Amino acid sequence: MGSRTIRVTVRGAFADLSAEQRAALLVDAAAHDVAFAAFTAEGSLTYDIAARPFFTFRFAGTVDDERDIPAVAARAEAAAVRWLTSHGYAYKNLTAQAVDMSQTPLGKRGRREAAR
């Protein structure tokens, strides 16, 4: 079997934001809007700090064996933690969820493309 694409979603909440941190997040909010969400190797951060303190990182990775999926999820979670701590943001309730895209059922368009 070839390599599998894994999508990892890391969710959490900003904790104990100072007024300056909140202002900085608000300034950058347009660049982190859900409209720009994508699963990338580097990770994509989205949040709407004006509405709620939650954030989501989206990561993409590949594995050759499904036994390696937990390691991809752990690397994604560690990358999110590195970003948060390097920017001085405290966080809470961090979770990571991995999805093996080879196990995801095809929608109508995907079935049509696969039949060609």
C-alpha positions as CSV (number, residue, x, y, z in Angstrom):
1,M,0.0,0.0,0.0
2,G,1.2,3.5,-0.7
3,S,1.5,6.4,1.7
4,R,-1.7,7.6,3.4
5,T,-2.6,11.2,4.0
6,I,-3.4,12.0,7.6
7,R,-5.2,15.2,8.7
8,V,-4.7,16.2,12.3
9,T,-6.9,18.8,14.0
10,V,-5.5,20.3,17.3
11,R,-8.1,22.2,19.3
12,G,-7.8,24.2,22.5
13,A,-8.5,27.5,24.2
14,F,-6.3,30.5,24.9
15,A,-5.9,30.9,28.7
16,D,-5.3,33.9,30.8
17,L,-4.8,36.3,27.9
18,S,-3.5,39.8,28.9
19,A,-5.1,42.8,27.2
20,E,-1.9,43.1,25.0
21,Q,-2.1,39.5,23.9
22,R,-5.8,39.8,23.1
23,A,-5.1,43.0,21.1
24,A,-2.3,41.2,19.2
25,L,-4.6,38.3,18.3
26,L,-7.3,40.8,17.2
27,V,-4.8,42.6,14.9
28,D,-3.9,39.3,13.3
29,A,-7.4,37.8,13.2
30,A,-8.0,38.4,9.5
31,A,-5.0,36.3,8.6
32,H,-6.3,33.5,10.9
33,D,-10.0,33.5,9.7
34,V,-11.6,30.1,9.0
35,A,-11.9,31.2,5.4
36,F,-8.2,30.5,5.1
37,A,-8.2,27.2,6.9
38,A,-6.2,24.5,5.2
39,F,-4.5,21.3,6.2
40,T,-0.8,21.9,5.7
41,A,2.5,20.3,6.8
42,E,3.4,23.5,8.7
43,G,0.0,23.8,10.3
44,S,-2.7,26.4,9.8
45,L,-4.1,28.3,12.7
46,T,-7.7,29.7,12.9
47,Y,-9.5,31.5,15.6
48,D,-12.1,34.2,16.2
49,I,-10.9,35.8,19.4
50,A,-13.6,38.5,19.2
51,A,-16.3,35.8,19.6
52,R,-14.6,33.1,21.8
53,P,-11.2,32.1,23.1
54,F,-10.9,28.9,21.1
55,F,-8.4,28.0,18.4
56,T,-7.8,25.2,15.9
57,F,-4.6,24.2,14.2
58,R,-4.8,22.0,11.1
59,F,-1.9,19.8,10.1
60,A,-1.3,17.3,7.2
61,G,1.1,14.5,7.2
62,T,1.7,11.1,5.5
63,V,2.4,7.7,6.8
64,D,3.2,4.4,5.1
65,D,1.7,2.3,8.0
66,E,-1.3,3.0,10.0
67,R,0.6,2.3,13.2
68,D,2.5,5.6,12.6
69,I,-0.7,7.7,12.8
70,P,-0.4,8.3,16.6
71,A,3.1,9.7,16.0
72,V,1.8,12.1,13.4
73,A,-0.9,13.3,15.8
74,A,1.7,13.7,18.6
75,R,4.0,15.7,16.3
76,A,1.1,18.0,15.3
77,E,0.2,18.6,18.9
78,A,3.8,19.3,19.8
79,A,4.0,21.8,16.9
80,A,0.9,23.6,18.1
81,V,2.4,23.8,21.6
82,R,5.6,25.2,20.2
83,W,3.8,27.9,18.3
84,L,1.7,28.8,21.3
85,T,4.6,29.0,23.8
86,S,6.9,30.8,21.3
87,H,4.3,33.5,21.1
88,G,3.7,33.6,24.8
89,Y,0.2,32.3,24.8
90,A,-1.1,30.1,27.7
91,Y,-3.6,27.4,26.6
92,K,-5.9,24.8,28.0
93,N,-8.0,21.8,26.9
94,L,-5.6,20.8,24.1
95,T,-6.8,17.8,22.1
96,A,-5.6,16.3,18.8
97,Q,-7.7,14.2,16.4
98,A,-6.2,12.4,13.4
99,V,-8.2,11.2,10.4
100,D,-6.8,8.8,7.8
101,M,-8.1,10.1,4.5
102,S,-7.9,6.7,2.9
103,Q,-10.6,5.5,5.3
104,T,-12.9,8.4,4.6
105,P,-15.8,7.5,2.3
106,L,-15.9,9.3,-1.0
107,G,-18.7,11.8,-1.7
108,K,-20.7,11.9,-4.9
109,R,-18.1,13.9,-6.7
110,G,-15.3,11.6,-5.5
111,R,-17.1,8.5,-6.6
112,R,-17.8,10.1,-10.0
113,E,-14.1,11.0,-10.4
114,A,-12.9,7.5,-9.3
115,A,-15.2,5.9,-11.9
116,R,-13.5,7.7,-14.8
